Amino acid sequence: MVCTGGWSALDLTSRLGLGGTTATASEAARAEQWIRTHTGTSQPDLILVVASRGGGRVDTSTATSDGTALVKRAATLPGVEVATTWWDSRLPELISDDGTTALILLQLTGDSSDAARSANRIIRELSGDQRSLTVMATGPAAAGAQTMEQVQHDAERSELLSAPAAFAVLTLALGSLLAGLLPIVVGLVAVGGTLALLHLLAPVTEISLLTVNLTTALGFGLAVDYSLFIVTRYRDARQRGRTGPEAILESARTAGHTVLFSAGAVALCACALFCFPLYFLSSMGLACVIVVTLAAAASVFVLPALLSLFGDRFSRRQRAPVLRAVTLWGKLSQAIQRHPLLWGGAALGMLAVLALPATQARFQLADDRALASTSSVHVAGEYMRRHFDEAALNPITVVLPGLDPGDSLHALTAYSARLSEVPGVAQVVSAAGVFHTGTATPGTASLPQYANSAGAWLQVVPVPSVTPTSSAAERLVMNVRAVQTPAGPHRMVGGQAALFADTKDALAHRLPMAAGFVALSMGAALFLYTRSVLVPIKAILVAALSLSAIAGIMVTVFQQGHLQWLLGPFTVVGRLEMSTPVLVLFLAFALTMDYEMFLLARIMEEYRRTGDHPGAVRHGLESTGRLITLAAAVLILAVAVLATSTLTVVKLFGFSLAAALFLDATLVRAVLVPAIMHLGGRATWWPHPSHPRTDSQSAPLPRALSGGGSDRGARARRSAS
């Protein structure tokens, strides 16, 4: 399995997609597709920034000759469909104000993934010095090409760094090299199997390229965590005198069942990502379901086989000092029990402070600024944004299918004039001419290239201050759509600004549905498990507050630019790429449910055994705190490696998920949850708060997490015999 996954990973990136972060079924996407189909043109995939080598103007005879030759050469390269340049069109937006730089806009064949691969070849062919000119490349396809290379590099680095770091932590914690190695083997099996399945699924469904990063980090971390629970239970059983086969059966019956339940919860939460109309998120959900399933399966089936072969070599050793943290957790539990309101209030206050910046969140679509600031594509993009009119290069398009300008010229003229009067519009270009503030520009009464037998289309050029992903651009798109059209309901508004607005609206529309699915499914699972109404409500409210804190951390670090000294340089644009935070929040909720179940199970087990609620909370924190801390440390190491990536979206994913796990394993699970349960008292278990021996309706504790009671019973039976 490992070998198969490794072989699959070699060419997996060539099979995966680069898009998926925009709403492909939106009005803006349909408008862009209509224009591409019926006119053969579209927004440029690759932009060549061409400057004079000596710093002179590009409109000289030498520069014009070399530029024209460069355009002809670019048009003949494989993958190039349309080439537009200042030397041919003389469009003012394609030359800088000082006349030293011009742009060549290339439209490439195929989808975004095909365009990125074509761009990679074109950049190698044309970038650098070309006679009297110097060429740099930027644009979506160029950014995609460098993203493909960086993702592959990040995945390889994650595999190289995660395994040794986790092995060191596990060896220190378990006190044995062999005991630390077994979870690593299970992690490699889970990752290799997932990569192999993604390799098989790639031809039949759209899968994002970034699933490789998710697979290598999350799959390895979860597999090691699950294995840790089983290995720890196996060692405990052996130290109590069980034989090897007995210890394996006990660990499979207790910790193994827990692993399966936890994996099911994580997979269920990941399924909520299918609600979003972005294949980036849905493919991430698919990859998460696969990797969690394989991690649990490898832990439950592969690990017991390894324990039967090697378990005797480390099972008799004494427990390592790191795992002997019962006293520390016991003291913390006693302190929380004495002053639950103080501890709980302090934890709530810290979470509220961390969550405050989330109210300032602003979003954008990913572009070349997600690459390292030293990237040639990023450098070219920044140069273009400084010296060219970004708004003019990204106009809003309005498509009027079926409209014949010959029969409806008056209506088209009136519509173009009304659009040009919308605040924020610099000019409108249509088959009826060029319009500015309601008036047609003289000499442009007929532009037939903006109409054909399929219909007509217009370009709405914003003023320079309205950049495509700004709030002003959103308002402009809304105002353009509000103007009455001669084509009625068949009008479609597209362009980069409209695509941004439509994608944002699609995420906002589906977010309540996805969040409701997760809340109801997890609430139902916790209710069936505990037979308590208040425990699921408490868990969901605490998770919501914790996720708000994570959202605040994402805004503080990546939108406002703090902690760059820790994470390494990345470009701060005052906005977050909109799909990655959604992925982080749903995965963080799913993963923290693991720790919720382990802590809750121990508390519930002790309470049902003794009826002592304060003692049960104290026992649960003391017995699970050390294991939760170690499991979280391993998973944090696995995902934190991604924070070293030079891709901002990958860095955002790795750091934010690691921060979520750290916050949950410390402040939330160790302080806030025990404090709330101490304050709630026996009412926490309502409608069955009474002593289990007198409450006939109390549900029995599932055997998956009842290892302590079964061990005591087994010892009693052996003593009696």
Secondary structure as UniProt FT lines:
FT   HELIX           2..10
FT   TURN            11..15
FT   TURN            24..25
FT   HELIX           27..39
FT   STRAND          46..52
FT   TURN            53..54
FT   TURN            58..59
FT   HELIX           61..75
FT   TURN            78..79
FT   STRAND          80..85
FT   HELIX           86..89
FT   HELIX           92..94
FT   TURN            97..98
FT   STRAND          101..108
FT   HELIX           112..126
FT   STRAND          128..130
FT   TURN            131..132
FT   STRAND          133..138
FT   HELIX           140..174
FT   HELIX           177..201
FT   TURN            202..204
FT   TURN            209..210
FT   HELIX           211..214
FT   HELIX           215..219
FT   HELIX           220..239
FT   TURN            240..241
FT   HELIX           244..251
FT   HELIX           252..256
FT   HELIX           257..271
FT   HELIX           272..275
FT   HELIX           279..297
FT   HELIX           298..302
FT   HELIX           303..310
FT   HELIX           311..313
FT   TURN            314..316
FT   HELIX           321..323
FT   HELIX           326..338
FT   HELIX           340..355
FT   HELIX           356..360
FT   STRAND          363..364
FT   HELIX           368..370
FT   TURN            373..374
FT   HELIX           376..387
FT   HELIX           390..393
FT   STRAND          396..401
FT   HELIX           405..420
FT   TURN            423..424
FT   STRAND          425..430
FT   TURN            431..432
FT   STRAND          433..436
FT   TURN            437..438
FT   STRAND          439..440
FT   TURN            442..443
FT   HELIX           448..450
FT   STRAND          451..452
FT   TURN            453..454
FT   STRAND          455..462
FT   TURN            464..465
FT   TURN            468..469
FT   HELIX           471..482
FT   TURN            486..487
FT   HELIX           488..490
FT   STRAND          492..494
FT   HELIX           496..530
FT   HELIX           534..554
FT   HELIX           555..559
FT   TURN            562..563
FT   HELIX           564..567
FT   STRAND          576..577
FT   HELIX           579..610
FT   HELIX           613..640
FT   HELIX           641..644
FT   HELIX           648..663
FT   HELIX           664..672
FT   HELIX           673..680
FT   HELIX           681..685
FT   TURN            686..687
FT   TURN            692..694
FT   TURN            696..697
FT   HELIX           703..705
FT   HELIX           707..720
//
